Protein backbone atom coordinates (compact mmCIF):
# COMPACT_ATOMS: atom_id res chain seq x y z
CA UNK A 1 0.00 0.00 0.00
CA UNK A 2 1.27 3.46 -0.87
CA UNK A 3 1.40 5.52 2.31
CA UNK A 4 -0.14 8.96 1.88
CA UNK A 5 -0.41 11.80 4.36
CA UNK A 6 -1.53 15.40 3.97
CA UNK A 7 -0.41 17.77 6.72
CA UNK A 8 -1.76 21.30 7.06
CA UNK A 9 0.32 23.51 9.35
CA UNK A 10 -0.78 26.99 10.48
CA UNK A 11 -2.56 27.64 7.17
CA UNK A 12 -3.90 31.17 6.82
CA UNK A 13 -5.66 32.72 3.84
CA UNK A 14 -6.74 36.29 3.08
CA UNK A 15 -9.00 37.65 0.35
CA UNK A 16 -9.44 41.37 -0.25
CA UNK A 17 -7.61 42.04 3.03
CA UNK A 18 -10.11 39.91 4.95
CA UNK A 19 -9.21 36.73 6.80
CA UNK A 20 -10.93 33.70 5.28
CA UNK A 21 -9.33 31.20 7.64
CA UNK A 22 -6.49 31.37 10.11
CA UNK A 23 -4.03 28.96 11.75
CA UNK A 24 -5.61 25.77 10.39
CA UNK A 25 -3.85 22.57 11.53
CA UNK A 26 -5.13 19.22 10.28
CA UNK A 27 -3.81 15.88 9.06
CA UNK A 28 -5.28 13.27 6.74
CA UNK A 29 -3.94 9.76 6.15
CA UNK A 30 -4.91 6.64 4.22
CA UNK A 31 -8.47 5.44 4.93
CA UNK A 32 -9.43 8.68 6.68
CA UNK A 33 -12.02 11.29 5.83
CA UNK A 34 -12.27 14.86 7.02
CA UNK A 35 -15.70 16.49 6.95
CA UNK A 36 -15.88 20.27 7.21
CA UNK A 37 -19.22 21.83 8.05
CA UNK A 38 -20.30 25.41 8.56
CA UNK A 39 -22.60 28.14 7.19
CA UNK A 40 -22.36 29.53 3.67
CA UNK A 41 -19.51 31.99 3.32
CA UNK A 42 -17.51 30.64 6.27
CA UNK A 43 -14.52 29.65 4.11
CA UNK A 44 -15.09 25.93 3.46
CA UNK A 45 -14.71 26.29 -0.31
CA UNK A 46 -11.58 28.43 -0.01
CA UNK A 47 -10.03 25.89 2.34
CA UNK A 48 -10.72 22.98 0.02
CA UNK A 49 -9.36 24.98 -2.92
CA UNK A 50 -6.21 25.66 -0.90
CA UNK A 51 -5.81 21.97 -0.17
CA UNK A 52 -6.23 21.27 -3.88
CA UNK A 53 -3.53 23.77 -4.79
CA UNK A 54 -5.96 26.12 -6.54
CA UNK A 55 -5.90 28.85 -3.90
CA UNK A 56 -2.66 30.06 -2.37
CA UNK A 57 -2.01 30.69 1.33
CA UNK A 58 -0.97 33.89 3.03
CA UNK A 59 1.10 31.81 5.44
CA UNK A 60 1.51 28.24 6.61
CA UNK A 61 2.06 25.07 4.60
CA UNK A 62 0.22 22.15 3.05
CA UNK A 63 2.37 19.06 2.56
CA UNK A 64 1.91 15.70 0.89
CA UNK A 65 4.23 13.09 2.42
CA UNK A 66 6.28 15.90 3.96
CA UNK A 67 6.72 17.77 0.66
CA UNK A 68 5.17 21.19 0.18
CA UNK A 69 2.49 21.00 -2.50
CA UNK A 70 3.82 24.26 -3.97
CA UNK A 71 7.10 22.51 -4.82
CA UNK A 72 5.29 19.44 -6.19
CA UNK A 73 3.42 21.48 -8.81
CA UNK A 74 1.76 19.30 -11.46
CA UNK A 75 2.94 16.15 -9.66
CA UNK A 76 0.49 17.03 -6.87
CA UNK A 77 -2.36 17.52 -9.34
CA UNK A 78 -1.62 14.02 -10.64
CA UNK A 79 -2.32 12.63 -7.16
CA UNK A 80 -5.65 14.34 -6.46
CA UNK A 81 -9.14 14.79 -7.80
CA UNK A 82 -11.04 18.00 -7.04
CA UNK A 83 -14.76 18.34 -7.66
CA UNK A 84 -16.06 21.81 -6.95
CA UNK A 85 -19.54 22.94 -6.03
CA UNK A 86 -20.14 24.21 -9.57
CA UNK A 87 -19.80 20.72 -11.18
CA UNK A 88 -17.56 21.94 -14.08
CA UNK A 89 -19.70 20.48 -16.85
CA UNK A 90 -20.01 21.56 -20.48
CA UNK A 91 -23.73 22.15 -20.93
CA UNK A 92 -23.51 21.84 -24.72
CA UNK A 93 -22.04 18.33 -24.59
CA UNK A 94 -23.86 15.09 -23.84
CA UNK A 95 -23.34 13.02 -20.72
CA UNK A 96 -20.95 10.60 -22.43
CA UNK A 97 -19.11 13.46 -24.14
CA UNK A 98 -18.55 15.10 -20.75
CA UNK A 99 -17.13 11.82 -19.46
CA UNK A 100 -14.76 11.78 -22.44
CA UNK A 101 -13.86 15.37 -21.57
CA UNK A 102 -13.06 14.37 -17.95
CA UNK A 103 -10.70 11.68 -19.22
CA UNK A 104 -8.64 14.26 -21.08
CA UNK A 105 -7.64 15.77 -17.71
CA UNK A 106 -7.26 12.52 -15.76
CA UNK A 107 -4.91 9.93 -17.23
CA UNK A 108 -6.22 7.31 -14.80
CA UNK A 109 -9.67 7.33 -16.43
CA UNK A 110 -9.83 4.71 -19.17
CA UNK A 111 -12.41 6.04 -21.61
CA UNK A 112 -12.15 2.81 -23.61
CA UNK A 113 -13.38 0.74 -20.66
CA UNK A 114 -17.02 0.80 -21.71
CA UNK A 115 -18.00 -1.76 -19.08
CA UNK A 116 -16.66 0.41 -16.26
CA UNK A 117 -18.30 3.53 -17.64
CA UNK A 118 -21.64 1.78 -18.05
CA UNK A 119 -21.45 0.34 -14.54
CA UNK A 120 -20.56 3.73 -13.07
CA UNK A 121 -23.53 5.35 -14.80
CA UNK A 122 -25.75 2.57 -13.45
CA UNK A 123 -24.52 3.12 -9.90
CA UNK A 124 -25.41 6.80 -10.12
CA UNK A 125 -28.60 6.09 -12.05
CA UNK A 126 -27.76 8.25 -15.08
CA UNK A 127 -27.25 5.56 -17.74
CA UNK A 128 -30.54 6.42 -19.46
CA UNK A 129 -29.30 9.99 -19.92
CA UNK A 130 -26.14 8.90 -21.71
CA UNK A 131 -26.91 10.84 -24.89
CA UNK A 132 -28.70 13.77 -23.25
CA UNK A 133 -27.11 17.19 -23.35
CA UNK A 134 -26.16 18.49 -19.91
CA UNK A 135 -28.43 21.49 -20.47
CA UNK A 136 -31.39 19.08 -20.48
CA UNK A 137 -30.52 17.43 -17.16
CA UNK A 138 -31.96 18.21 -13.73
CA UNK A 139 -29.62 19.73 -11.15
CA UNK A 140 -29.48 16.39 -9.36
CA UNK A 141 -28.38 14.54 -12.50
CA UNK A 142 -25.80 17.21 -13.25
CA UNK A 143 -24.35 16.59 -9.81
CA UNK A 144 -24.31 12.82 -10.42
CA UNK A 145 -22.50 13.34 -13.72
CA UNK A 146 -19.91 15.50 -12.00
CA UNK A 147 -19.44 12.85 -9.31
CA UNK A 148 -18.97 10.01 -11.79
CA UNK A 149 -15.32 11.05 -11.89
CA UNK A 150 -14.72 9.54 -8.44
CA UNK A 151 -15.96 6.18 -9.74
CA UNK A 152 -13.78 6.29 -12.84
CA UNK A 153 -10.55 7.72 -11.43
CA UNK A 154 -7.81 5.67 -9.79
CA UNK A 155 -6.54 8.61 -7.78
CA UNK A 156 -6.47 8.07 -4.01
CA UNK A 157 -6.95 11.66 -2.80
CA UNK A 158 -10.39 13.23 -3.22
CA UNK A 159 -11.35 16.84 -2.48
CA UNK A 160 -15.12 17.28 -2.72
CA UNK A 161 -16.99 20.56 -2.25
CA UNK A 162 -20.69 20.11 -1.39
CA UNK A 163 -21.03 16.76 -3.20
CA UNK A 164 -24.45 16.09 -1.64
CA UNK A 165 -26.07 19.28 -2.91
CA UNK A 166 -29.06 18.72 -5.25
CA UNK A 167 -29.07 14.96 -4.47
CA UNK A 168 -32.09 13.12 -3.04
CA UNK A 169 -31.78 10.81 -0.02
CA UNK A 170 -31.33 7.69 -2.15
CA UNK A 171 -28.49 9.27 -4.12
CA UNK A 172 -26.86 10.60 -0.95
CA UNK A 173 -26.81 7.09 0.50
CA UNK A 174 -25.22 5.79 -2.71
CA UNK A 175 -22.56 8.49 -2.46
CA UNK A 176 -21.85 7.59 1.16
CA UNK A 177 -21.33 3.96 0.08
CA UNK A 178 -18.90 5.13 -2.62
CA UNK A 179 -17.01 7.12 0.01
CA UNK A 180 -16.88 4.13 2.38
CA UNK A 181 -15.64 1.88 -0.44
CA UNK A 182 -12.88 4.38 -1.22
CA UNK A 183 -11.84 4.38 2.43
CA UNK A 184 -11.65 0.59 2.39
CA UNK A 185 -9.30 0.92 -0.60
CA UNK A 186 -6.99 3.18 1.47
CA UNK A 187 -8.22 6.41 -0.06
CA UNK A 188 -8.18 9.87 1.54
CA UNK A 189 -11.19 12.19 1.37
CA UNK A 190 -11.56 15.83 2.35
CA UNK A 191 -15.14 16.97 2.05
CA UNK A 192 -17.02 20.24 2.65
CA UNK A 193 -20.74 19.79 3.19
CA UNK A 194 -23.92 20.86 4.96
CA UNK A 195 -24.89 17.21 5.40
CA UNK A 196 -23.54 15.50 8.52
CA UNK A 197 -23.06 11.80 7.80
CA UNK A 198 -20.10 11.32 10.15
CA UNK A 199 -21.97 8.78 12.30
CA UNK A 200 -22.41 6.50 9.27
CA UNK A 201 -18.70 5.99 8.64
CA UNK A 202 -15.49 5.10 10.46
CA UNK A 203 -12.13 6.92 10.57
CA UNK A 204 -13.87 10.27 10.28
CA UNK A 205 -12.79 13.64 11.62
CA UNK A 206 -15.59 16.19 11.82
CA UNK A 207 -14.74 19.90 12.02
CA UNK A 208 -16.90 22.99 12.18
CA UNK A 209 -15.65 26.18 10.49
CA UNK A 210 -16.66 29.36 12.23
CA UNK A 211 -15.05 32.78 12.59
CA UNK A 212 -12.14 31.70 10.34
CA UNK A 213 -11.27 28.78 12.65
CA UNK A 214 -11.81 25.03 12.73
CA UNK A 215 -13.16 23.45 15.89
C-alpha positions as CSV (number, residue, x, y, z in Angstrom):
1,X,0.0,0.0,0.0
2,X,1.3,3.5,-0.9
3,X,1.4,5.5,2.3
4,X,-0.1,9.0,1.9
5,X,-0.4,11.8,4.4
6,X,-1.5,15.4,4.0
7,X,-0.4,17.8,6.7
8,X,-1.8,21.3,7.1
9,X,0.3,23.5,9.4
10,X,-0.8,27.0,10.5
11,X,-2.6,27.6,7.2
12,X,-3.9,31.2,6.8
13,X,-5.7,32.7,3.8
14,X,-6.7,36.3,3.1
15,X,-9.0,37.7,0.4
16,X,-9.4,41.4,-0.2
17,X,-7.6,42.0,3.0
18,X,-10.1,39.9,5.0
19,X,-9.2,36.7,6.8
20,X,-10.9,33.7,5.3
21,X,-9.3,31.2,7.6
22,X,-6.5,31.4,10.1
23,X,-4.0,29.0,11.8
24,X,-5.6,25.8,10.4
25,X,-3.9,22.6,11.5
26,X,-5.1,19.2,10.3
27,X,-3.8,15.9,9.1
28,X,-5.3,13.3,6.7
29,X,-3.9,9.8,6.2
30,X,-4.9,6.6,4.2
31,X,-8.5,5.4,4.9
32,X,-9.4,8.7,6.7
33,X,-12.0,11.3,5.8
34,X,-12.3,14.9,7.0
35,X,-15.7,16.5,6.9
36,X,-15.9,20.3,7.2
37,X,-19.2,21.8,8.1
38,X,-20.3,25.4,8.6
39,X,-22.6,28.1,7.2
40,X,-22.4,29.5,3.7
41,X,-19.5,32.0,3.3
42,X,-17.5,30.6,6.3
43,X,-14.5,29.7,4.1
44,X,-15.1,25.9,3.5
45,X,-14.7,26.3,-0.3
46,X,-11.6,28.4,0.0
47,X,-10.0,25.9,2.3
48,X,-10.7,23.0,0.0
49,X,-9.4,25.0,-2.9
50,X,-6.2,25.7,-0.9
51,X,-5.8,22.0,-0.2
52,X,-6.2,21.3,-3.9
53,X,-3.5,23.8,-4.8
54,X,-6.0,26.1,-6.5
55,X,-5.9,28.8,-3.9
56,X,-2.7,30.1,-2.4
57,X,-2.0,30.7,1.3
58,X,-1.0,33.9,3.0
59,X,1.1,31.8,5.4
60,X,1.5,28.2,6.6
61,X,2.1,25.1,4.6
62,X,0.2,22.2,3.0
63,X,2.4,19.1,2.6
64,X,1.9,15.7,0.9
65,X,4.2,13.1,2.4
66,X,6.3,15.9,4.0
67,X,6.7,17.8,0.7
68,X,5.2,21.2,0.2
69,X,2.5,21.0,-2.5
70,X,3.8,24.3,-4.0
71,X,7.1,22.5,-4.8
72,X,5.3,19.4,-6.2
73,X,3.4,21.5,-8.8
74,X,1.8,19.3,-11.5
75,X,2.9,16.2,-9.7
76,X,0.5,17.0,-6.9
77,X,-2.4,17.5,-9.3
78,X,-1.6,14.0,-10.6
79,X,-2.3,12.6,-7.2
80,X,-5.6,14.3,-6.5
81,X,-9.1,14.8,-7.8
82,X,-11.0,18.0,-7.0
83,X,-14.8,18.3,-7.7
84,X,-16.1,21.8,-6.9
85,X,-19.5,22.9,-6.0
86,X,-20.1,24.2,-9.6
87,X,-19.8,20.7,-11.2
88,X,-17.6,21.9,-14.1
89,X,-19.7,20.5,-16.9
90,X,-20.0,21.6,-20.5
91,X,-23.7,22.1,-20.9
92,X,-23.5,21.8,-24.7
93,X,-22.0,18.3,-24.6
94,X,-23.9,15.1,-23.8
95,X,-23.3,13.0,-20.7
96,X,-20.9,10.6,-22.4
97,X,-19.1,13.5,-24.1
98,X,-18.6,15.1,-20.7
99,X,-17.1,11.8,-19.5
100,X,-14.8,11.8,-22.4
101,X,-13.9,15.4,-21.6
102,X,-13.1,14.4,-18.0
103,X,-10.7,11.7,-19.2
104,X,-8.6,14.3,-21.1
105,X,-7.6,15.8,-17.7
106,X,-7.3,12.5,-15.8
107,X,-4.9,9.9,-17.2
108,X,-6.2,7.3,-14.8
109,X,-9.7,7.3,-16.4
110,X,-9.8,4.7,-19.2
111,X,-12.4,6.0,-21.6
112,X,-12.2,2.8,-23.6
113,X,-13.4,0.7,-20.7
114,X,-17.0,0.8,-21.7
115,X,-18.0,-1.8,-19.1
116,X,-16.7,0.4,-16.3
117,X,-18.3,3.5,-17.6
118,X,-21.6,1.8,-18.1
119,X,-21.5,0.3,-14.5
120,X,-20.6,3.7,-13.1
121,X,-23.5,5.3,-14.8
122,X,-25.8,2.6,-13.4
123,X,-24.5,3.1,-9.9
124,X,-25.4,6.8,-10.1
125,X,-28.6,6.1,-12.1
126,X,-27.8,8.2,-15.1
127,X,-27.3,5.6,-17.7
128,X,-30.5,6.4,-19.5
129,X,-29.3,10.0,-19.9
130,X,-26.1,8.9,-21.7
131,X,-26.9,10.8,-24.9
132,X,-28.7,13.8,-23.3
133,X,-27.1,17.2,-23.3
134,X,-26.2,18.5,-19.9
135,X,-28.4,21.5,-20.5
136,X,-31.4,19.1,-20.5
137,X,-30.5,17.4,-17.2
138,X,-32.0,18.2,-13.7
139,X,-29.6,19.7,-11.1
140,X,-29.5,16.4,-9.4
141,X,-28.4,14.5,-12.5
142,X,-25.8,17.2,-13.2
143,X,-24.4,16.6,-9.8
144,X,-24.3,12.8,-10.4
145,X,-22.5,13.3,-13.7
146,X,-19.9,15.5,-12.0
147,X,-19.4,12.9,-9.3
148,X,-19.0,10.0,-11.8
149,X,-15.3,11.0,-11.9
150,X,-14.7,9.5,-8.4
151,X,-16.0,6.2,-9.7
152,X,-13.8,6.3,-12.8
153,X,-10.6,7.7,-11.4
154,X,-7.8,5.7,-9.8
155,X,-6.5,8.6,-7.8
156,X,-6.5,8.1,-4.0
157,X,-6.9,11.7,-2.8
158,X,-10.4,13.2,-3.2
159,X,-11.4,16.8,-2.5
160,X,-15.1,17.3,-2.7
161,X,-17.0,20.6,-2.3
162,X,-20.7,20.1,-1.4
163,X,-21.0,16.8,-3.2
164,X,-24.5,16.1,-1.6
165,X,-26.1,19.3,-2.9
166,X,-29.1,18.7,-5.3
167,X,-29.1,15.0,-4.5
168,X,-32.1,13.1,-3.0
169,X,-31.8,10.8,0.0
170,X,-31.3,7.7,-2.1
171,X,-28.5,9.3,-4.1
172,X,-26.9,10.6,-0.9
173,X,-26.8,7.1,0.5
174,X,-25.2,5.8,-2.7
175,X,-22.6,8.5,-2.5
176,X,-21.8,7.6,1.2
177,X,-21.3,4.0,0.1
178,X,-18.9,5.1,-2.6
179,X,-17.0,7.1,0.0
180,X,-16.9,4.1,2.4
181,X,-15.6,1.9,-0.4
182,X,-12.9,4.4,-1.2
183,X,-11.8,4.4,2.4
184,X,-11.6,0.6,2.4
185,X,-9.3,0.9,-0.6
186,X,-7.0,3.2,1.5
187,X,-8.2,6.4,-0.1
188,X,-8.2,9.9,1.5
189,X,-11.2,12.2,1.4
190,X,-11.6,15.8,2.4
191,X,-15.1,17.0,2.1
192,X,-17.0,20.2,2.7
193,X,-20.7,19.8,3.2
194,X,-23.9,20.9,5.0
195,X,-24.9,17.2,5.4
196,X,-23.5,15.5,8.5
197,X,-23.1,11.8,7.8
198,X,-20.1,11.3,10.2
199,X,-22.0,8.8,12.3
200,X,-22.4,6.5,9.3
201,X,-18.7,6.0,8.6
202,X,-15.5,5.1,10.5
203,X,-12.1,6.9,10.6
204,X,-13.9,10.3,10.3
205,X,-12.8,13.6,11.6
206,X,-15.6,16.2,11.8
207,X,-14.7,19.9,12.0
208,X,-16.9,23.0,12.2
209,X,-15.6,26.2,10.5
210,X,-16.7,29.4,12.2
211,X,-15.1,32.8,12.6
212,X,-12.1,31.7,10.3
213,X,-11.3,28.8,12.6
214,X,-11.8,25.0,12.7
215,X,-13.2,23.4,15.9
